[in-house]
Amino acid sequence: MKSIKNIEVLGDSLLKGIQVNPVNKKYQTKNDIDFDMLSREYALSIKNDSRFGCTVTKGARILLKKLDTGLNCDAVVMDFGGNDCDYKWAEIAENPEGDFSPNTPLKQFIEEYTCLIQTLKSRGILPILTTLPPLDPQRFFNWWCQNLNKKNVMKWLGSIGHISDHQATYSSAVEALAASEHVPLIDIRSAFLRHGTISDLICEDGTHPNSKGQQIITGVFQSFAAEKLPVVLVN
């Protein structure tokens, strides 16, 4: 058995630290998730290879390639679901009567994530999953549909709340998957919900955590490292 010392982080723009620039309204990398502090405080080597737009399918391809070339780590922290649950809103706006699926339908998401987890475990690498921070559905709608036919999108959507409810099903699936596969879970979502005012923690696009939200993520990671890493071992 070996302790956790070398950690690979792979996910989407959430852990990459993407934010909306409040001045020019464009995306920028401004990562206030303090991986450097976590590395120092817990004697870890952390490599963050999170990528904008990454889904579980893309993440699996990246990790399998890394495994083929020799992935030197004890654990992989994975953040998937945010892009998987999203829709092609422009297509919906053009055809609100159509039948549309998320980028990765939920059943496929669970199957691919399960396969990825089991692949890592078979290589002696510990998978560590993260839940999704909640959305601000009104900001999300305003941002992603700002140049679209909003009336058509609403006709298909039914209600603004469906955006956040739908995203929550993917976070719940991650939580259930961690339990069923007996792997650790870093619960970012609960920390955001305990804060009470999600809009304080989320950028104008309704989905990416701002610096305050990223600091909460740092705190969740710090608590996990303090409580779990000393007792989590890889067989």
C-alpha positions as CSV (number, residue, x, y, z in Angstrom):
1,M,0.0,0.0,0.0
2,K,1.2,3.5,-0.6
3,S,0.1,6.9,0.6
4,I,-1.2,9.7,-1.7
5,K,1.6,12.1,-2.7
6,N,1.3,12.7,-6.4
7,I,-2.1,14.0,-7.6
8,E,-3.3,14.7,-11.1
9,V,-6.3,17.0,-11.5
10,L,-8.4,16.7,-14.6
11,G,-11.7,18.3,-15.3
12,D,-13.3,21.2,-17.1
13,S,-13.0,25.0,-16.8
14,L,-14.2,24.9,-13.2
15,L,-10.9,23.6,-11.8
16,K,-8.9,25.3,-14.6
17,G,-10.0,28.6,-13.0
18,I,-12.0,30.1,-15.8
19,Q,-13.9,33.3,-14.9
20,V,-15.8,36.0,-16.8
21,N,-13.9,39.2,-16.9
22,P,-16.3,41.8,-15.5
23,V,-15.1,44.6,-17.7
24,N,-14.9,43.0,-21.2
25,K,-17.3,40.1,-20.5
26,K,-14.8,37.6,-21.9
27,Y,-13.5,34.4,-20.4
28,Q,-10.1,34.6,-18.7
29,T,-8.0,32.2,-16.6
30,K,-8.0,33.6,-13.1
31,N,-7.6,30.6,-10.8
32,D,-7.8,31.4,-7.1
33,I,-8.1,27.8,-6.2
34,D,-4.9,27.6,-4.2
35,F,-3.3,24.4,-5.4
36,D,0.1,25.8,-4.4
37,M,-0.9,26.2,-0.8
38,L,-2.4,22.7,-0.8
39,S,0.8,21.3,-2.2
40,R,2.9,23.0,0.5
41,E,0.6,22.3,3.5
42,Y,0.1,18.6,2.7
43,A,3.4,17.8,1.0
44,L,1.7,17.0,-2.2
45,S,2.7,17.2,-5.9
46,I,-0.4,18.5,-7.7
47,K,-0.6,18.8,-11.5
48,N,-3.7,20.6,-12.8
49,D,-4.5,19.5,-16.4
50,S,-8.1,20.7,-16.4
51,R,-9.4,21.9,-19.8
52,F,-12.0,24.3,-21.0
53,G,-15.1,22.4,-22.3
54,C,-14.0,19.0,-21.1
55,T,-16.6,16.3,-20.8
56,V,-16.2,12.8,-19.3
57,T,-15.7,11.5,-22.9
58,K,-12.9,13.9,-23.6
59,G,-11.5,13.4,-20.1
60,A,-11.4,9.6,-20.7
61,R,-9.4,10.1,-23.9
62,I,-6.9,12.4,-22.2
63,L,-6.4,10.0,-19.3
64,L,-6.1,6.9,-21.4
65,K,-3.5,8.6,-23.5
66,K,-1.7,9.6,-20.3
67,L,-1.9,6.0,-19.0
68,D,-0.5,4.7,-22.2
69,T,2.5,7.0,-21.9
70,G,3.0,6.5,-18.2
71,L,0.9,8.5,-15.8
72,N,3.0,9.1,-12.6
73,C,0.4,9.7,-9.9
74,D,-1.3,8.1,-6.9
75,A,-4.7,9.7,-7.4
76,V,-6.7,11.6,-10.0
77,V,-9.2,14.3,-8.9
78,M,-11.9,14.4,-11.5
79,D,-14.5,17.1,-12.2
80,F,-16.9,16.1,-14.9
81,G,-20.6,16.8,-15.5
82,G,-20.8,20.5,-16.1
83,N,-20.3,20.3,-19.9
84,D,-21.9,16.9,-20.1
85,C,-25.3,18.1,-18.9
86,D,-25.3,21.2,-21.2
87,Y,-27.4,21.5,-24.3
88,K,-26.8,23.1,-27.7
89,W,-29.0,26.1,-27.0
90,A,-28.7,27.6,-30.6
91,E,-30.2,24.4,-32.0
92,I,-33.0,24.5,-29.5
93,A,-33.7,28.2,-30.3
94,E,-34.1,27.3,-33.9
95,N,-36.5,24.3,-33.3
96,P,-38.3,24.5,-30.0
97,E,-40.5,21.6,-30.9
98,G,-37.5,19.3,-31.4
99,D,-36.2,16.5,-29.2
100,F,-32.8,17.3,-27.8
101,S,-30.3,15.5,-25.6
102,P,-27.5,16.8,-23.4
103,N,-24.0,16.7,-24.7
104,T,-23.6,13.5,-22.7
105,P,-27.0,11.9,-21.8
106,L,-27.1,10.9,-18.2
107,K,-27.1,7.1,-18.7
108,Q,-24.0,7.4,-21.0
109,F,-22.4,9.8,-18.5
110,I,-22.7,7.3,-15.7
111,E,-21.5,4.4,-17.9
112,E,-18.4,6.3,-19.2
113,Y,-17.5,7.7,-15.8
114,T,-17.8,4.2,-14.2
115,C,-15.5,2.7,-16.9
116,L,-13.0,5.5,-16.3
117,I,-13.1,5.0,-12.5
118,Q,-12.6,1.2,-12.9
119,T,-9.7,1.7,-15.3
120,L,-7.9,3.9,-12.9
121,K,-8.5,1.5,-10.0
122,S,-7.1,-1.4,-12.1
123,R,-3.9,0.6,-12.6
124,G,-3.6,1.2,-8.8
125,I,-4.6,4.9,-9.1
126,L,-7.2,6.3,-6.8
127,P,-10.1,8.1,-8.5
128,I,-11.4,11.1,-6.4
129,L,-14.7,12.6,-7.7
130,T,-16.1,16.1,-7.1
131,T,-19.7,17.2,-7.1
132,L,-20.8,20.2,-9.2
133,P,-21.3,23.6,-7.7
134,P,-24.9,24.8,-8.3
135,L,-25.8,27.1,-11.1
136,D,-27.5,30.5,-11.1
137,P,-30.2,29.6,-13.6
138,Q,-31.3,33.1,-14.5
139,R,-27.8,34.3,-15.1
140,F,-27.1,31.1,-17.1
141,F,-30.2,31.7,-19.3
142,N,-29.4,35.4,-19.8
143,W,-25.7,34.6,-20.8
144,W,-26.0,31.6,-23.0
145,C,-29.2,32.7,-24.7
146,Q,-28.4,36.4,-25.0
147,N,-28.2,36.3,-28.8
148,L,-30.8,33.6,-29.4
149,N,-34.6,33.5,-29.6
150,K,-35.3,33.4,-25.9
151,K,-39.0,32.9,-26.4
152,N,-38.3,29.7,-28.4
153,V,-35.8,28.5,-25.8
154,M,-38.4,29.0,-23.0
155,K,-41.0,27.2,-25.0
156,W,-38.8,24.1,-25.0
157,L,-37.4,24.6,-21.5
158,G,-40.6,25.2,-19.7
159,S,-39.1,27.1,-16.8
160,I,-35.8,28.7,-15.8
161,G,-35.6,26.4,-12.8
162,H,-35.3,23.4,-15.1
163,I,-31.7,24.5,-15.9
164,S,-30.5,24.1,-12.4
165,D,-32.7,21.1,-11.7
166,H,-31.2,19.3,-14.7
167,Q,-27.7,20.1,-13.7
168,A,-28.3,18.9,-10.2
169,T,-29.2,15.4,-11.5
170,Y,-25.6,15.1,-12.9
171,S,-24.1,16.1,-9.5
172,S,-26.3,13.6,-7.8
173,A,-25.2,10.9,-10.2
174,V,-21.5,11.7,-9.4
175,E,-22.3,11.4,-5.7
176,A,-24.1,8.1,-6.2
177,L,-21.2,6.9,-8.4
178,A,-18.6,7.6,-5.7
179,A,-20.7,5.7,-3.2
180,S,-21.3,2.7,-5.5
181,E,-17.6,2.5,-6.6
182,H,-16.3,3.1,-3.1
183,V,-14.1,6.1,-4.1
184,P,-13.7,9.4,-2.2
185,L,-15.9,12.3,-3.0
186,I,-15.1,16.0,-2.6
187,D,-18.4,17.7,-2.1
188,I,-18.1,21.2,-3.6
189,R,-21.8,21.5,-4.1
190,S,-22.8,21.3,-0.4
191,A,-20.3,24.0,0.5
192,F,-21.8,26.4,-2.0
193,L,-25.3,25.6,-0.8
194,R,-24.3,26.2,2.8
195,H,-23.2,29.7,1.8
196,G,-26.8,30.4,1.0
197,T,-26.4,33.1,-1.7
198,I,-25.2,31.3,-4.9
199,S,-25.1,34.6,-6.9
200,D,-22.3,35.8,-4.6
201,L,-20.1,32.9,-5.7
202,I,-20.9,32.7,-9.5
203,C,-19.8,34.8,-12.4
204,E,-22.1,36.6,-14.8
205,D,-22.5,33.5,-16.9
206,G,-24.3,31.7,-14.1
207,T,-21.9,28.7,-14.1
208,H,-18.2,29.5,-13.4
209,P,-17.3,30.3,-9.8
210,N,-15.8,33.7,-9.2
211,S,-12.8,34.3,-6.9
212,K,-15.0,34.1,-3.8
213,G,-16.4,30.8,-5.1
214,Q,-12.9,29.5,-5.9
215,Q,-11.8,30.3,-2.4
216,I,-14.7,28.1,-1.1
217,I,-13.4,25.3,-3.4
218,T,-10.0,25.8,-1.9
219,G,-11.5,25.4,1.6
220,V,-13.3,22.2,0.6
221,F,-10.1,20.7,-0.9
222,Q,-8.2,21.7,2.2
223,S,-10.7,20.0,4.5
224,F,-10.7,16.9,2.4
225,A,-6.9,16.8,2.4
226,A,-6.8,17.2,6.2
227,E,-9.5,14.7,7.0
228,K,-9.1,12.1,4.2
229,L,-5.7,11.9,2.7
230,P,-3.9,10.7,5.9
231,V,-6.2,7.6,5.9
232,V,-6.8,7.1,2.1
233,L,-4.4,4.5,0.7
234,V,-4.1,2.9,-2.7
235,N,-4.0,-0.9,-2.8
